[in-house]
Amino acid sequence: MNQNPHWKQLIWNWASIIFGNALYSLAVALFLEPAGLITGGATGIALAIGRLTGLPVSGLLFFINLAMLVWGWVVLGRAFALNTLASSVLSPAFLALFEGMANGRVLTEDIFLCTVFAGLGIGVSLGVVIRSGASTGGLDIPPLVLNKWFKLPVSATMLAFDIMVLLMQAVFSPMPQVLYGIVMVLIHTIVMDKMLMMGASRTEVKIISSQSDAICAAILEQLDRGVTILHGEGGYTHESSAVLLSIVSNRELPRLEKLAHSIDPTCFLIVSHVTEVSGRGFSMDKDYL
């Protein structure tokens, strides 16, 4: 069998890990540190200790990531730990690089703009890295562990950990920075959640029609989507009828609706949002017989 898909996925995952960590570190260097914002996660702990002791944030972040990495190795497995190992090294390395390149220069002194762009940058970067099967290390790992143990949502538990770190920093931080920090955490949590769902959501369509054979053939030929034929029965008439089930992308839904109504204007359509679909034609290549 051709192993190209495996290698393509592997290369894509590593490229995503590198890009995600670079973007994360860039957001910290350009917006978080210059504005004196507080944040959650391992970065927030490193920033807080760095401001109190004067120690380099990149070095502190490396040691925190290393401790969390060991826990992730034990609970989540070697494959996850090896991917996260890259992040545990790349994130502090990129941060040190960008701190040196910035050399005290700032893009803006507006704390609101720093809050928004830091939240966007961190949210996108976390989403990219987690979708690749890794994390940026640090306090990203405990939510993944809790998700494995108790099936708790990653975004919700990550928000809880971030708020706890923010509250610890609130003791010695100015109140505006605390409030803006909470806003930033909310922004990056929402953005990360959207990133994790991006490309995974699909639309489920059920069609009940007297012209089910024609509609089924049209979906297979014109949309190139699979169709499952279910057998239904009318609750009032007790007449047997075919129920067509198909999963399409959100962009394909209008085409499917027009196609079905062009064949049978009186057909009955049920449209449902599906959060994730796996299998051939979606998470796997199509297999034509």
C-alpha positions in Angstrom: 0.0 0.0 0.0 1.1 3.6 -0.6 2.4 5.2 2.6 2.2 8.7 1.2 -0.9 9.7 3.1 0.8 8.7 6.4 3.9 10.8 5.7 1.8 13.7 4.5 -0.2 13.6 7.7 3.0 13.3 9.8 4.6 16.3 8.0 1.4 18.3 8.4 1.2 17.6 12.1 4.8 18.7 12.7 4.4 21.8 10.6 1.3 22.6 12.7 3.2 22.1 15.9 6.0 24.4 14.8 3.6 27.1 13.5 1.4 26.9 16.5 4.3 27.3 19.0 5.8 30.2 16.9 2.4 32.0 16.9 1.9 31.4 20.6 5.4 32.8 21.5 4.9 35.8 19.1 1.6 36.7 20.8 3.3 36.6 24.2 6.4 38.6 23.1 4.5 41.3 21.2 1.4 41.8 23.3 1.5 40.1 26.7 4.9 41.1 28.0 5.0 44.7 26.7 1.5 45.5 28.1 2.2 43.8 31.4 -0.9 41.6 31.0 -1.5 38.6 33.2 -2.5 35.4 31.6 -3.3 31.8 32.5 -1.5 28.5 32.0 2.2 27.9 32.4 3.0 31.2 30.6 1.1 33.0 33.3 3.0 31.3 36.1 6.3 32.0 34.3 5.4 35.7 33.7 4.4 36.1 37.4 7.6 34.5 38.7 9.7 36.5 36.2 8.2 39.8 37.3 8.8 39.0 40.9 12.4 37.6 40.6 13.7 39.1 37.3 14.4 35.6 36.0 14.0 35.1 32.2 10.4 34.0 31.3 11.6 31.6 28.6 13.7 29.6 31.1 11.0 29.4 33.7 8.5 28.3 31.0 10.9 25.5 30.0 11.1 24.0 33.5 7.3 24.2 34.0 6.7 22.5 30.6 9.2 19.8 31.5 7.4 18.9 34.7 4.0 18.8 33.0 5.6 16.7 30.1 6.5 13.9 32.5 2.9 13.8 33.7 1.6 13.7 30.2 4.0 10.9 29.3 2.7 8.8 32.1 -1.1 9.4 31.5 -1.5 10.2 27.8 1.2 7.9 26.4 4.6 8.1 24.6 3.2 9.4 21.2 1.5 12.3 22.8 4.6 13.1 25.0 6.9 13.0 22.0 4.7 15.5 20.1 4.4 17.6 23.2 8.2 17.4 23.8 8.6 19.4 20.7 6.3 22.1 22.0 7.9 22.1 25.4 11.2 23.0 23.7 9.9 25.1 20.8 7.7 27.4 22.8 10.5 28.7 25.1 12.9 28.8 22.2 10.6 30.8 20.0 9.8 33.1 23.0 13.5 33.8 23.6 14.0 34.4 19.9 11.1 36.9 19.6 12.0 38.6 22.9 15.5 39.2 21.5 14.1 40.4 18.1 11.7 42.8 19.8 14.5 44.2 22.1 12.0 46.3 24.1 10.1 47.6 21.1 6.3 47.5 21.2 3.7 47.5 18.5 1.1 49.3 20.6 0.7 50.6 24.1 -3.1 50.3 24.0 -3.9 47.6 26.5 -7.2 46.8 24.9 -5.6 46.1 21.5 -3.0 44.0 23.3 -5.7 42.0 25.1 -7.6 41.3 21.9 -4.7 40.3 19.7 -3.1 38.3 22.4 -6.3 36.4 22.9 -6.7 35.8 19.1 -3.1 34.7 18.7 -3.0 32.4 21.7 -6.5 30.9 20.8 -5.5 30.1 17.2 -2.1 28.7 18.2 -3.6 26.4 20.9 -6.2 25.2 18.5 -3.7 24.5 15.8 -1.4 22.5 18.1 -4.1 20.5 19.8 -5.7 19.6 16.5 -2.3 18.1 15.5 -2.5 15.7 18.5 -0.1 17.6 20.8 -0.2 20.6 23.1 2.0 23.6 23.8 2.9 21.8 27.1 2.5 23.3 30.6 -1.0 23.6 31.9 -2.5 22.5 28.6 -1.7 19.0 29.7 -4.0 18.7 32.8 -7.2 19.5 30.9 -6.3 16.8 28.4 -5.7 14.3 31.2 -9.0 15.2 32.8 -10.7 14.8 29.4 -9.2 11.3 29.1 -10.2 10.3 32.7 -13.6 12.0 33.1 -14.5 13.2 29.5 -14.6 16.8 30.6 -14.5 19.4 27.8 -10.9 20.5 27.1 -11.9 24.2 26.6 -13.9 24.3 29.9 -11.3 22.8 32.1 -8.6 24.9 30.5 -10.6 28.0 31.3 -10.9 26.8 34.9 -7.1 26.4 35.2 -6.5 29.7 33.6 -8.8 31.5 35.9 -7.1 29.9 38.9 -3.7 31.1 37.7 -5.2 34.6 37.1 -6.6 34.8 40.6 -3.2 33.9 42.0 -1.6 36.7 40.1 -4.4 39.1 41.1 -2.8 39.4 44.6 0.2 41.4 43.3 -1.1 42.7 40.0 -2.9 46.0 39.2 -6.7 45.5 38.9 -6.9 46.7 35.2 -4.3 44.0 34.2 -6.4 41.4 36.1 -9.6 42.4 34.4 -8.1 42.6 31.0 -6.4 39.2 31.6 -9.7 37.6 32.3 -11.1 39.1 29.1 -8.1 37.8 27.2 -8.5 34.3 28.6 -12.2 34.3 27.6 -11.2 35.4 24.0 -8.6 32.7 23.5 -10.9 30.0 25.0 -13.7 30.9 22.5 -11.2 31.1 19.6 -9.6 27.8 20.6 -12.9 26.1 20.8 -13.9 27.3 17.3 -10.5 26.2 16.0 -11.0 22.7 17.4 -14.4 22.4 15.7 -13.2 24.0 12.4 -13.6 21.6 9.5 -15.1 18.9 11.7 -18.7 19.9 11.8 -21.0 18.6 9.1 -24.7 18.5 8.3 -27.0 15.5 8.5 -29.9 15.4 6.1 -32.8 13.0 6.2 -35.1 13.0 3.2 -38.5 11.4 3.0 -40.0 11.3 -0.5 -42.0 9.2 -3.0 -39.1 9.9 -5.4 -36.4 8.5 -3.0 -34.7 6.4 -5.7 -34.2 9.4 -8.0 -33.0 11.7 -5.2 -30.6 9.0 -4.0 -29.1 8.6 -7.5 -28.8 12.4 -7.9 -26.9 12.8 -4.6 -24.5 10.0 -5.5 -23.9 11.3 -9.0 -24.0 15.1 -8.6 -22.8 15.7 -5.0 -20.6 12.6 -4.8 -21.8 11.9 -1.3 -22.9 8.6 0.2 -26.5 7.8 1.0 -27.9 5.3 3.5 -31.4 4.1 2.9 -33.4 3.6 6.1 -36.8 2.0 6.2 -39.6 4.0 7.9 -43.3 3.8 8.4 -45.8 6.6 8.6 -47.3 6.9 12.1 -50.7 7.8 10.8 -51.0 6.0 7.5 -48.7 3.1 8.5 -47.4 3.2 4.9 -43.8 2.1 4.4 -41.4 4.6 3.0 -37.7 5.0 2.4 -35.7 7.5 4.5 -32.5 8.8 2.9 -29.7 9.7 5.2 -26.7 11.7 4.0 -23.9 13.6 5.6 -22.7 16.7 3.7 -20.6 19.7 4.4 -22.3 23.0 5.3 -21.4 24.4 1.9 -23.0 21.5 0.2 -26.3 21.8 2.0 -27.9 24.4 -0.3 -27.1 22.3 -3.3 -28.6 19.2 -1.8 -31.8 21.0 -0.8 -32.2 22.5 -4.4 -31.4 19.0 -5.8 -34.0 17.3 -3.7 -36.7 19.9 -4.3 -36.1 19.9 -8.0 -36.9 16.2 -8.1 -39.7 16.3 -5.5 -41.0 19.7 -4.5 -43.1 18.1 -1.7 -40.3 16.0 -0.2 -39.8 16.2 3.6 -36.3 17.3 4.7 -34.8 17.1 8.3 -31.6 19.0 8.7 -29.4 18.5 11.8 -26.0 19.9 12.8 -23.4 17.2 13.4 -20.3 18.1 15.5 -18.0 15.5 14.0 -17.9 12.8 11.3 -15.3 10.2 10.8 -15.0 7.6 8.0 -14.5 7.4 4.3 -15.2 10.7 2.5 -14.5 12.7 5.6 -11.6 11.7 7.8 -10.5 9.1 5.3 -10.1 9.1 1.5 -13.1 7.9 -0.6 -13.0 4.3 -1.8 -14.7 3.9 -5.2 -15.6 0.3 -6.1 
